[in-house]
Amino acid sequence: MSLIRDEAEPDTKLKRGITGPLLFLFILGDVLGAGIYALMGVLSAEVGDALWAPLLAALALALLTAGSYAELVTKYPRAGGAAVFAERAYKQPWLSFLIGFCMLAAGVTSAAGLALAFSGDYLATFIDIPPVPAALVFLVLVALLNARGISESLRTNMVMTAVELSGLVIVIVVVAGLLASGGGEIGRVGGFPPDTNPLLAVLGGAIIAYYSFVGFETSANVIEEVRSPSRNYPRALFGALLVAGVVYVLVGLASAIALPAKDLEGSSAPLLDVVAASGANIPDWVFSLIALVAVANGALLTMIMSSRLAFGMGEQGLLPAAFGRVLPKRRTPWVAILVTTLVAMLLTLVGDLSLLAETVVLLLLFVFLSTNIAVLVLRREKVEHEHFRVWTFVPVLGAASCVLLLTQQSGTVWLFGAVLLAVGVVLYFATRFVRARSHA
């Protein structure tokens, strides 16, 4: 792999307010989101006490596709991400639209799931309120911050990332103290459920753990707002994924040491249970507050991505031109923010966090498969500026990993994903019809 030192910055309507450190924190904050806080109990049902194994496998799979993103994002630094890559690689407007729509649908679906996670048991520590109304109010507040500006949103992200990282550090430190005092059981960390094939268990767990790593792809859609993208993007991307991976593996080990799998399974606040089992003198409300900040940060960054992607697709003619409108002073895509927020609010009515999370992974696997193939197709196309280049075997393995994970999805998830894609098909033809009449 080669890391390019500098490049020309293409003109853009958006403000270049994201520095290298801000981008690193953007990606880290998005990856260190609700997944690790909410899904550890589900993961323990798959792999028992060997929680670290699927987390490590998911990190390896995420790094493969991240390599493809690093090359294509620095080669074509335009908002729109995977849709831009598909358009250039395959020259089929309908295919590039569907890839972009998969990414967009995954974003708003993820935001809906995060809103439900925010309004669940962690929020109930402070206030007793029905989950769906709380989720709707939460999404409105996220939209207002998103519309205020990218710099303001990312400064908020810096604070939130520090808070959510502190929560994971607390888990690691208190369990280390438990172990030092003679408590816990380190021998559990390699234990799989009885009568389970460890390899198949890790693969099944990796699908769940993969949700904890997705988020890095959202950074492709703010690339027009990044300063010196060819230098800053690869460093921020790989650095954030590696830091998140190390933290996740340590949290997985700590969870297994503190509690057996049977006590983690089905818990809606698994890390809170781990902290409580350590005997540390930390009030429940403190850790619940940290978890709420983590979920809120993930939702904010996901909605930033979704709105920028919708903006980019509007600029390319894949969505109505209105999606390209920006606020005069703030220079934020207000139409895209409004529409993506409304769709996320509608999806919260599904009310099933597990289904929403698995659907996000399904949709993103199609996006990642397309992106890994696009790297190879576009190798023959040269650009004027220098950019990052990944080893050829990386996108090949990345595409193979996507196919492998797609084979593990359930029928219910495929059905829900198909419904969302059907909406995309209708939207595509409606957009073409409107643009044809406008040209006429």
Secondary structure, 3 states (H helix, E strand, C coil): CECCCCCCCCCCCCCCCECHHHHHHHHHHHHCCHHHHHCHHHHHHHHCCCCHHHHHHHHHHHHHHHHHHHHHHHHCCCCCCHHHHHHHHHCCHHHHHHHHHHHHHHHHHHHHHHHHHHCCHHHHCCCCCCHHHHHHHHHHHHHHHHHHCHHHHHHHHHHHHHHHHHHHHHHHHHHHHHHHCCCCCHHHHHCCCCCCCHHHHHHHHHHHHHCCCCCHHHHHHHHHHECCHHHHHHHHHHHHHHHHHHHHHHHHHHHHHHCCHHHHCCCCCHHHHHHHHHCCCCCHHHHHHHHHHHHHHHHHHHHHHHHHHHHHHHHCCCCCHHHHCCCCCCCCCHHHHHHHHHHHHHHHHHCCHHHHHHHHHHHHHHHHHHHHHHHHHHHHCCCCCCCCECCCHHHHHHHHHHHHHHCCCCHHHHHHHHHHHHHHHHHHHHHHHHHHHHHC
